[in-house]
Amino acid sequence: MDSFGSDFSSGASSGKMDTGTIMEQVKVQIAVANAQELLQVSDLNLL
């Protein structure tokens, strides 16, 4: 995850990121959000 974070920060600081990189960031954020939602739903089911 170190290289992932540094790639993102260096790309953002340069002032422009290519569309492919942005799309990958969005995909990761959506995947994380989906995973968190699934975890929350399963936690509720356990209760």
Phi and psi restraints in degrees (range 20) as a CNS / XPLOR table:
assign (resid 1 and name C) (resid 2 and name N)
       (resid 2 and name CA) (resid 2 and name C) 1.0 -62.4 20.0 2
assign (resid 2 and name N) (resid 2 and name CA)
       (resid 2 and name C) (resid 3 and name N) 1.0 -49.4 20.0 2
assign (resid 2 and name C) (resid 3 and name N)
       (resid 3 and name CA) (resid 3 and name C) 1.0 -63.9 20.0 2
assign (resid 3 and name N) (resid 3 and name CA)
       (resid 3 and name C) (resid 4 and name N) 1.0 -35.9 20.0 2
assign (resid 3 and name C) (resid 4 and name N)
       (resid 4 and name CA) (resid 4 and name C) 1.0 -61.3 20.0 2
assign (resid 4 and name N) (resid 4 and name CA)
       (resid 4 and name C) (resid 5 and name N) 1.0 -48.0 20.0 2
assign (resid 4 and name C) (resid 5 and name N)
       (resid 5 and name CA) (resid 5 and name C) 1.0 -65.3 20.0 2
assign (resid 5 and name N) (resid 5 and name CA)
       (resid 5 and name C) (resid 6 and name N) 1.0 -42.6 20.0 2
assign (resid 5 and name C) (resid 6 and name N)
       (resid 6 and name CA) (resid 6 and name C) 1.0 -69.2 20.0 2
assign (resid 6 and name N) (resid 6 and name CA)
       (resid 6 and name C) (resid 7 and name N) 1.0 -36.8 20.0 2
assign (resid 6 and name C) (resid 7 and name N)
       (resid 7 and name CA) (resid 7 and name C) 1.0 -60.7 20.0 2
assign (resid 7 and name N) (resid 7 and name CA)
       (resid 7 and name C) (resid 8 and name N) 1.0 -42.6 20.0 2
assign (resid 7 and name C) (resid 8 and name N)
       (resid 8 and name CA) (resid 8 and name C) 1.0 -66.9 20.0 2
assign (resid 8 and name N) (resid 8 and name CA)
       (resid 8 and name C) (resid 9 and name N) 1.0 -46.3 20.0 2
assign (resid 8 and name C) (resid 9 and name N)
       (resid 9 and name CA) (resid 9 and name C) 1.0 -67.2 20.0 2
assign (resid 9 and name N) (resid 9 and name CA)
       (resid 9 and name C) (resid 10 and name N) 1.0 -39.7 20.0 2
assign (resid 9 and name C) (resid 10 and name N)
       (resid 10 and name CA) (resid 10 and name C) 1.0 -68.1 20.0 2
assign (resid 10 and name N) (resid 10 and name CA)
       (resid 10 and name C) (resid 11 and name N) 1.0 -37.5 20.0 2
assign (resid 10 and name C) (resid 11 and name N)
       (resid 11 and name CA) (resid 11 and name C) 1.0 -67.6 20.0 2
assign (resid 11 and name N) (resid 11 and name CA)
       (resid 11 and name C) (resid 12 and name N) 1.0 -39.3 20.0 2
assign (resid 11 and name C) (resid 12 and name N)
       (resid 12 and name CA) (resid 12 and name C) 1.0 -70.4 20.0 2
assign (resid 12 and name N) (resid 12 and name CA)
       (resid 12 and name C) (resid 13 and name N) 1.0 -37.7 20.0 2
assign (resid 12 and name C) (resid 13 and name N)
       (resid 13 and name CA) (resid 13 and name C) 1.0 -71.6 20.0 2
assign (resid 13 and name N) (resid 13 and name CA)
       (resid 13 and name C) (resid 14 and name N) 1.0 -24.6 20.0 2
assign (resid 13 and name C) (resid 14 and name N)
       (resid 14 and name CA) (resid 14 and name C) 1.0 -73.6 20.0 2
assign (resid 14 and name N) (resid 14 and name CA)
       (resid 14 and name C) (resid 15 and name N) 1.0 -13.3 20.0 2
assign (resid 14 and name C) (resid 15 and name N)
       (resid 15 and name CA) (resid 15 and name C) 1.0 96.3 20.0 2
assign (resid 15 and name N) (resid 15 and name CA)
       (resid 15 and name C) (resid 16 and name N) 1.0 -13.4 20.0 2
assign (resid 15 and name C) (resid 16 and name N)
       (resid 16 and name CA) (resid 16 and name C) 1.0 -147.8 20.0 2
assign (resid 16 and name N) (resid 16 and name CA)
       (resid 16 and name C) (resid 17 and name N) 1.0 143.4 20.0 2
assign (resid 16 and name C) (resid 17 and name N)
       (resid 17 and name CA) (resid 17 and name C) 1.0 -129.1 20.0 2
assign (resid 17 and name N) (resid 17 and name CA)
       (resid 17 and name C) (resid 18 and name N) 1.0 145.0 20.0 2
assign (resid 17 and name C) (resid 18 and name N)
       (resid 18 and name CA) (resid 18 and name C) 1.0 -72.6 20.0 2
assign (resid 18 and name N) (resid 18 and name CA)
       (resid 18 and name C) (resid 19 and name N) 1.0 156.4 20.0 2
assign (resid 18 and name C) (resid 19 and name N)
       (resid 19 and name CA) (resid 19 and name C) 1.0 -59.7 20.0 2
assign (resid 19 and name N) (resid 19 and name CA)
       (resid 19 and name C) (resid 20 and name N) 1.0 -38.5 20.0 2
assign (resid 19 and name C) (resid 20 and name N)
       (resid 20 and name CA) (resid 20 and name C) 1.0 -60.0 20.0 2
assign (resid 20 and name N) (resid 20 and name CA)
       (resid 20 and name C) (resid 21 and name N) 1.0 -42.0 20.0 2
assign (resid 20 and name C) (resid 21 and name N)
       (resid 21 and name CA) (resid 21 and name C) 1.0 -64.9 20.0 2
assign (resid 21 and name N) (resid 21 and name CA)
       (resid 21 and name C) (resid 22 and name N) 1.0 -42.9 20.0 2
assign (resid 21 and name C) (resid 22 and name N)
       (resid 22 and name CA) (resid 22 and name C) 1.0 -61.7 20.0 2
assign (resid 22 and name N) (resid 22 and name CA)
       (resid 22 and name C) (resid 23 and name N) 1.0 -43.9 20.0 2
assign (resid 22 and name C) (resid 23 and name N)
       (resid 23 and name CA) (resid 23 and name C) 1.0 -62.8 20.0 2
assign (resid 23 and name N) (resid 23 and name CA)
       (resid 23 and name C) (resid 24 and name N) 1.0 -38.5 20.0 2
assign (resid 23 and name C) (resid 24 and name N)
       (resid 24 and name CA) (resid 24 and name C) 1.0 -64.2 20.0 2
assign (resid 24 and name N) (resid 24 and name CA)
       (resid 24 and name C) (resid 25 and name N) 1.0 -41.1 20.0 2
assign (resid 24 and name C) (resid 25 and name N)
       (resid 25 and name CA) (resid 25 and name C) 1.0 -60.6 20.0 2
assign (resid 25 and name N) (resid 25 and name CA)
       (resid 25 and name C) (resid 26 and name N) 1.0 -43.9 20.0 2
assign (resid 25 and name C) (resid 26 and name N)
       (resid 26 and name CA) (resid 26 and name C) 1.0 -63.5 20.0 2
assign (resid 26 and name N) (resid 26 and name CA)
       (resid 26 and name C) (resid 27 and name N) 1.0 -43.3 20.0 2
assign (resid 26 and name C) (resid 27 and name N)
       (resid 27 and name CA) (resid 27 and name C) 1.0 -59.8 20.0 2
assign (resid 27 and name N) (resid 27 and name CA)
       (resid 27 and name C) (resid 28 and name N) 1.0 -43.0 20.0 2
assign (resid 27 and name C) (resid 28 and name N)
       (resid 28 and name CA) (resid 28 and name C) 1.0 -64.1 20.0 2
assign (resid 28 and name N) (resid 28 and name CA)
       (resid 28 and name C) (resid 29 and name N) 1.0 -44.5 20.0 2
assign (resid 28 and name C) (resid 29 and name N)
       (resid 29 and name CA) (resid 29 and name C) 1.0 -63.2 20.0 2
assign (resid 29 and name N) (resid 29 and name CA)
       (resid 29 and name C) (resid 30 and name N) 1.0 -40.0 20.0 2
assign (resid 29 and name C) (resid 30 and name N)
       (resid 30 and name CA) (resid 30 and name C) 1.0 -65.5 20.0 2
assign (resid 30 and name N) (resid 30 and name CA)
       (resid 30 and name C) (resid 31 and name N) 1.0 -42.2 20.0 2
assign (resid 30 and name C) (resid 31 and name N)
       (resid 31 and name CA) (resid 31 and name C) 1.0 -62.6 20.0 2
assign (resid 31 and name N) (resid 31 and name CA)
       (resid 31 and name C) (resid 32 and name N) 1.0 -42.1 20.0 2
assign (resid 31 and name C) (resid 32 and name N)
       (resid 32 and name CA) (resid 32 and name C) 1.0 -64.7 20.0 2
assign (resid 32 and name N) (resid 32 and name CA)
       (resid 32 and name C) (resid 33 and name N) 1.0 -43.8 20.0 2
assign (resid 32 and name C) (resid 33 and name N)
       (resid 33 and name CA) (resid 33 and name C) 1.0 -61.9 20.0 2
assign (resid 33 and name N) (resid 33 and name CA)
       (resid 33 and name C) (resid 34 and name N) 1.0 -42.9 20.0 2
assign (resid 33 and name C) (resid 34 and name N)
       (resid 34 and name CA) (resid 34 and name C) 1.0 -62.6 20.0 2
assign (resid 34 and name N) (resid 34 and name CA)
       (resid 34 and name C) (resid 35 and name N) 1.0 -42.3 20.0 2
assign (resid 34 and name C) (resid 35 and name N)
       (resid 35 and name CA) (resid 35 and name C) 1.0 -64.0 20.0 2
assign (resid 35 and name N) (resid 35 and name CA)
       (resid 35 and name C) (resid 36 and name N) 1.0 -42.8 20.0 2
assign (resid 35 and name C) (resid 36 and name N)
       (resid 36 and name CA) (resid 36 and name C) 1.0 -64.4 20.0 2
assign (resid 36 and name N) (resid 36 and name CA)
       (resid 36 and name C) (resid 37 and name N) 1.0 -39.3 20.0 2
assign (resid 36 and name C) (resid 37 and name N)
       (resid 37 and name CA) (resid 37 and name C) 1.0 -64.4 20.0 2
assign (resid 37 and name N) (resid 37 and name CA)
       (resid 37 and name C) (resid 38 and name N) 1.0 -42.5 20.0 2
assign (resid 37 and name C) (resid 38 and name N)
       (resid 38 and name CA) (resid 38 and name C) 1.0 -62.1 20.0 2
assign (resid 38 and name N) (resid 38 and name CA)
       (resid 38 and name C) (resid 39 and name N) 1.0 -40.9 20.0 2
assign (resid 38 and name C) (resid 39 and name N)
       (resid 39 and name CA) (resid 39 and name C) 1.0 -64.2 20.0 2
assign (resid 39 and name N) (resid 39 and name CA)
       (resid 39 and name C) (resid 40 and name N) 1.0 -41.4 20.0 2
assign (resid 39 and name C) (resid 40 and name N)
       (resid 40 and name CA) (resid 40 and name C) 1.0 -65.1 20.0 2
assign (resid 40 and name N) (resid 40 and name CA)
       (resid 40 and name C) (resid 41 and name N) 1.0 -41.3 20.0 2
assign (resid 40 and name C) (resid 41 and name N)
       (resid 41 and name CA) (resid 41 and name C) 1.0 -64.1 20.0 2
assign (resid 41 and name N) (resid 41 and name CA)
       (resid 41 and name C) (resid 42 and name N) 1.0 -43.5 20.0 2
assign (resid 41 and name C) (resid 42 and name N)
       (resid 42 and name CA) (resid 42 and name C) 1.0 -66.9 20.0 2
assign (resid 42 and name N) (resid 42 and name CA)
       (resid 42 and name C) (resid 43 and name N) 1.0 -34.3 20.0 2
assign (resid 42 and name C) (resid 43 and name N)
       (resid 43 and name CA) (resid 43 and name C) 1.0 -63.6 20.0 2
assign (resid 43 and name N) (resid 43 and name CA)
       (resid 43 and name C) (resid 44 and name N) 1.0 -42.5 20.0 2
assign (resid 43 and name C) (resid 44 and name N)
       (resid 44 and name CA) (resid 44 and name C) 1.0 -63.6 20.0 2
assign (resid 44 and name N) (resid 44 and name CA)
       (resid 44 and name C) (resid 45 and name N) 1.0 -39.5 20.0 2
assign (resid 44 and name C) (resid 45 and name N)
       (resid 45 and name CA) (resid 45 and name C) 1.0 -64.7 20.0 2
assign (resid 45 and name N) (resid 45 and name CA)
       (resid 45 and name C) (resid 46 and name N) 1.0 -34.4 20.0 2
assign (resid 45 and name C) (resid 46 and name N)
       (resid 46 and name CA) (resid 46 and name C) 1.0 -67.7 20.0 2
assign (resid 46 and name N) (resid 46 and name CA)
       (resid 46 and name C) (resid 47 and name N) 1.0 -32.4 20.0 2
